[in-house]
Amino acid sequence: MSDTTLERAGAAPMRRGFPLSAYLICAGGIVWREALRFIHQRERFVSALVRPLLWLFIFAAGFRQVLGVSIIAPYQTYILYEVYIAPGLVGMILLFNGMQSSLSMVYDRETGTMKTLLVSPLPRWFLLVSKLFAGVAVGVVQVYVFFVIAWFWEVQPDWLGYLTALPAILLAGLMLGALGMLLSSLVQQLENFAGVMNFVIFPMYFASSALYPLWRIQESSPLLYTICQFNPFTHAVELIRFALYQRFNGDAFVIVLGCTVLFLAGAIIAYDPARGLISRKRQQ
């Protein structure tokens, strides 16, 4: 029975979905566009590496003797401070990359480029997820370049650890990218997003286990320890830390996965023109 016959009978017309090739072409185009933007913006690549390398070369070297880390999971022996903060610096790269990728969404929305993407007949959630994966792919490249440089600075886990850490890095990147996407839906002007980034990035980074073990934080400030426990960035760092040494942190995995779903669902709803925050602000 044809669609016309169904309409005459009073039934709703059948909606034919798009073929898989259409989704692949769309996702490939979004990833390719993000890759080209990353290649052309070389200062973005340099700045993404300068921040963690400064912490590794200068901060860690200065505090090596003061902040040596005792035997804690997942480590099986005493470690240098550089080794301890390496997963936190990986999280820093992913955090800044997620925010910068979302900053580009605010810029595209101001210039009108975002409209070209969002008027696509493909589902909007698919477009946003493709954009998210494109940004995470760029972040993963930055992370492994950092690993190569850090290897010459005595941060040398087993070679298998670089492979087992990849799923954790991807999941942490998705969570932080989804958070940035959600924030970009709340900010309408480009200049305001920079302030929001600083308000989010630095508290998330410093109130976590990226720079010091949680047991030390608990000894010095129980309140800060509680804040660190509720900080999703803490669990993203711990997930990467354990995976880098071929260990699985189940609690961190559940929390990071749950936050990823929550942030992404919020971003998809916010970017929905019918019920999202963007459309409501425009109506006001």
C-alpha positions as CSV (number, residue, x, y, z in Angstrom):
1,M,0.0,0.0,0.0
2,S,1.5,3.4,-1.0
3,D,1.8,6.5,1.1
4,T,-0.9,8.2,-0.9
5,T,-3.3,5.4,-0.2
6,L,-2.5,5.6,3.5
7,E,-3.2,9.3,3.5
8,R,-6.5,8.8,1.8
9,A,-7.5,6.2,4.4
10,G,-6.7,8.7,7.2
11,A,-3.5,7.1,8.4
12,A,-0.2,8.9,8.9
13,P,2.2,8.8,6.0
14,M,5.1,6.4,6.3
15,R,8.5,8.1,7.0
16,R,11.4,6.5,5.3
17,G,14.7,6.7,7.2
18,F,18.0,7.7,5.7
19,P,20.4,5.0,4.5
20,L,23.4,4.2,6.5
21,S,25.6,5.8,3.8
22,A,23.9,9.2,4.4
23,Y,24.8,9.0,8.1
24,L,28.4,8.0,7.4
25,I,28.8,10.8,4.8
26,C,27.5,13.3,7.3
27,A,29.6,12.1,10.2
28,G,32.7,12.0,7.9
29,G,32.1,15.5,6.8
30,I,31.8,16.8,10.3
31,V,34.9,15.0,11.4
32,W,36.8,16.2,8.4
33,R,35.8,19.8,9.0
34,E,37.0,19.6,12.6
35,A,40.3,18.0,11.4
36,L,40.8,20.8,8.9
37,R,40.1,23.4,11.5
38,F,42.6,21.8,13.8
39,I,45.3,21.6,11.1
40,H,44.8,25.2,10.1
41,Q,44.8,26.5,13.7
42,R,48.3,25.3,14.6
43,E,48.4,27.6,17.6
44,R,45.6,25.5,19.1
45,F,47.7,22.4,18.9
46,V,50.7,24.2,20.4
47,S,48.7,25.8,23.2
48,A,47.1,22.4,24.0
49,L,50.5,20.9,24.7
50,V,52.2,23.9,26.3
51,R,50.0,23.9,29.3
52,P,50.5,20.3,30.4
53,L,54.2,20.4,29.5
54,L,54.8,23.4,31.6
55,W,53.2,21.6,34.6
56,L,55.3,18.5,33.8
57,F,58.6,20.2,33.2
58,I,58.5,23.1,35.7
59,F,55.9,22.5,38.4
60,A,56.5,18.8,38.8
61,A,60.3,19.3,38.8
62,G,60.0,21.9,41.6
63,F,57.7,19.8,43.8
64,R,59.3,16.4,43.1
65,Q,60.9,16.2,46.5
66,V,58.1,17.8,48.4
67,L,55.2,15.9,46.9
68,G,56.5,12.4,46.3
69,V,53.8,9.9,46.1
70,S,53.7,6.8,48.3
71,I,52.4,3.4,47.2
72,I,48.8,3.8,46.2
73,A,46.6,2.0,43.7
74,P,47.2,1.5,40.8
75,Y,50.9,1.9,41.5
76,Q,52.9,-1.0,42.9
77,T,55.9,1.0,44.1
78,Y,56.9,4.5,45.0
79,I,56.6,6.8,42.0
80,L,57.9,10.2,41.0
81,Y,55.5,13.2,41.1
82,E,55.8,13.5,37.3
83,V,54.4,10.0,37.0
84,Y,51.5,10.8,39.3
85,I,50.3,14.0,37.6
86,A,50.6,12.6,34.0
87,P,47.0,11.2,34.0
88,G,45.8,14.5,35.4
89,L,47.6,16.4,32.6
90,V,45.9,14.1,30.1
91,G,42.6,15.1,31.7
92,M,43.7,18.8,31.3
93,I,44.2,18.3,27.6
94,L,40.8,16.7,27.2
95,L,39.1,19.4,29.3
96,F,40.6,22.3,27.4
97,N,40.0,20.6,24.1
98,G,36.3,20.0,25.0
99,M,35.8,23.6,25.9
100,Q,37.6,24.9,22.8
101,S,35.5,22.7,20.6
102,S,32.4,24.1,22.3
103,L,33.8,27.6,21.8
104,S,33.8,26.9,18.1
105,M,30.1,26.0,18.3
106,V,29.4,29.4,19.9
107,Y,31.4,31.1,17.1
108,D,29.6,29.1,14.4
109,R,26.3,30.1,15.9
110,E,27.2,33.8,15.8
111,T,28.5,33.6,12.2
112,G,25.5,31.6,11.0
113,T,27.5,28.5,10.1
114,M,25.7,26.5,12.8
115,K,22.4,27.0,11.0
116,T,23.8,25.2,7.9
117,L,24.6,22.2,10.1
118,L,21.4,22.1,12.1
119,V,19.0,22.5,9.2
120,S,20.2,19.1,7.9
121,P,17.4,16.6,7.5
122,L,19.3,14.1,9.6
123,P,18.4,13.9,13.3
124,R,19.8,16.7,15.4
125,W,21.1,14.4,18.1
126,F,23.2,12.6,15.4
127,L,24.7,15.9,14.3
128,L,25.6,16.9,17.8
129,V,27.1,13.4,18.6
130,S,29.1,13.6,15.4
131,K,30.4,17.0,16.4
132,L,31.3,15.6,19.8
133,F,33.2,12.6,18.4
134,A,35.1,14.9,16.0
135,G,36.3,17.0,18.9
136,V,37.2,14.0,21.0
137,A,39.2,12.6,18.0
138,V,41.3,15.8,18.0
139,G,41.8,15.6,21.7
140,V,43.1,11.9,21.5
141,V,45.7,13.0,19.0
142,Q,46.9,15.7,21.4
143,V,47.0,13.2,24.3
144,Y,49.2,10.7,22.5
145,V,51.6,13.4,21.3
146,F,51.9,14.4,25.0
147,F,52.6,10.8,25.9
148,V,55.4,10.7,23.4
149,I,57.0,13.9,24.9
150,A,56.4,12.7,28.5
151,W,58.1,9.4,27.8
152,F,61.4,11.3,27.6
153,W,60.6,12.8,31.0
154,E,60.5,9.5,32.9
155,V,56.7,8.9,32.5
156,Q,57.1,5.4,31.0
157,P,54.2,3.0,31.7
158,D,54.1,-0.3,30.0
159,W,53.5,-0.2,26.2
160,L,50.3,-2.1,26.7
161,G,49.1,0.7,29.0
162,Y,48.9,3.1,26.1
163,L,46.4,0.8,24.4
164,T,44.3,0.0,27.5
165,A,44.1,3.7,28.3
166,L,42.5,4.5,24.9
167,P,38.9,3.6,25.9
168,A,39.2,5.5,29.1
169,I,40.6,8.6,27.3
170,L,37.7,8.4,24.8
171,L,35.1,8.1,27.5
172,A,36.6,10.9,29.5
173,G,36.9,13.1,26.4
174,L,33.2,12.4,25.6
175,M,32.1,13.4,29.1
176,L,34.1,16.7,29.0
177,G,33.1,17.4,25.4
178,A,29.5,16.9,26.3
179,L,29.9,19.2,29.3
180,G,31.3,21.9,27.0
181,M,28.5,21.4,24.5
182,L,26.0,21.8,27.2
183,L,27.6,25.0,28.4
184,S,27.8,26.3,24.8
185,S,24.0,26.0,24.6
186,L,23.6,28.3,27.7
187,V,25.9,31.0,26.4
188,Q,24.8,33.2,23.5
189,Q,27.8,35.5,23.0
190,L,31.3,34.5,22.3
191,E,32.9,36.9,24.7
192,N,30.9,35.5,27.6
193,F,32.0,31.9,26.9
194,A,35.6,32.6,27.9
195,G,34.5,33.6,31.4
196,V,32.4,30.5,31.7
197,M,35.3,28.4,30.6
198,N,37.6,29.8,33.3
199,F,34.8,29.4,35.9
200,V,34.4,25.8,35.0
201,I,37.9,24.6,34.0
202,F,40.0,25.8,36.9
203,P,37.7,24.7,39.8
204,M,37.2,21.3,38.1
205,Y,41.0,20.9,37.6
206,F,42.2,22.0,41.0
207,A,39.4,20.4,43.0
208,S,40.3,16.9,41.8
209,S,42.9,14.2,42.2
210,A,44.9,15.5,39.1
211,L,47.6,17.2,41.2
212,Y,47.6,15.3,44.5
213,P,46.2,12.1,45.9
214,L,42.8,12.2,47.5
215,W,44.1,10.8,50.8
216,R,46.3,13.9,51.2
217,I,43.4,16.1,50.5
218,Q,41.3,14.3,53.1
219,E,44.0,14.8,55.7
220,S,44.3,18.5,55.1
221,S,40.7,19.5,54.2
222,P,37.7,17.2,54.6
223,L,35.5,19.7,52.9
224,L,37.7,19.9,49.8
225,Y,37.9,16.1,49.8
226,T,34.1,15.9,49.6
227,I,34.1,18.4,46.8
228,C,36.7,16.3,44.9
229,Q,34.5,13.3,45.3
230,F,31.5,15.0,43.7
231,N,33.7,16.4,40.9
232,P,33.3,14.3,37.7
233,F,36.7,15.3,36.5
234,T,38.2,13.5,39.5
235,H,36.7,10.2,38.3
236,A,37.8,10.9,34.7
237,V,41.4,11.3,35.9
238,E,41.2,8.1,38.0
239,L,39.7,6.1,35.2
240,I,42.6,7.2,32.9
241,R,45.2,6.6,35.7
242,F,44.0,3.0,36.3
243,A,43.6,2.2,32.6
244,L,47.1,3.5,31.9
245,Y,48.4,0.8,34.2
246,Q,46.1,-1.9,32.9
247,R,43.7,-1.7,35.8
248,F,39.9,-1.1,35.7
249,N,38.3,1.3,38.1
250,G,34.6,0.3,38.1
251,D,33.3,3.1,40.3
252,A,35.0,5.8,38.1
253,F,33.7,4.1,35.0
254,V,30.1,4.2,36.2
255,I,30.3,7.8,37.3
256,V,32.0,9.0,34.1
257,L,29.6,7.1,31.9
258,G,26.6,8.4,33.8
259,C,27.8,12.0,33.6
260,T,28.4,11.6,29.9
261,V,24.9,10.5,29.3
262,L,23.5,13.2,31.5
263,F,25.6,16.1,29.9
264,L,24.9,14.8,26.3
265,A,21.2,14.5,27.0
266,G,21.1,18.0,28.4
267,A,22.9,19.4,25.3
268,I,20.6,17.6,22.9
269,I,17.5,19.0,24.7
270,A,19.0,22.5,24.8
271,Y,19.8,22.5,21.1
272,D,16.3,21.3,20.3
273,P,14.5,24.2,18.6
274,A,11.1,23.2,19.9
275,R,12.0,22.8,23.6
276,G,15.6,23.9,24.0
277,L,17.1,26.8,25.9
278,I,18.3,28.5,22.8
279,S,14.9,28.9,21.2
280,R,13.5,30.2,24.5
281,K,16.1,32.9,24.8
282,R,15.5,34.0,21.2
283,Q,11.8,34.3,21.8
284,Q,12.4,36.4,24.9
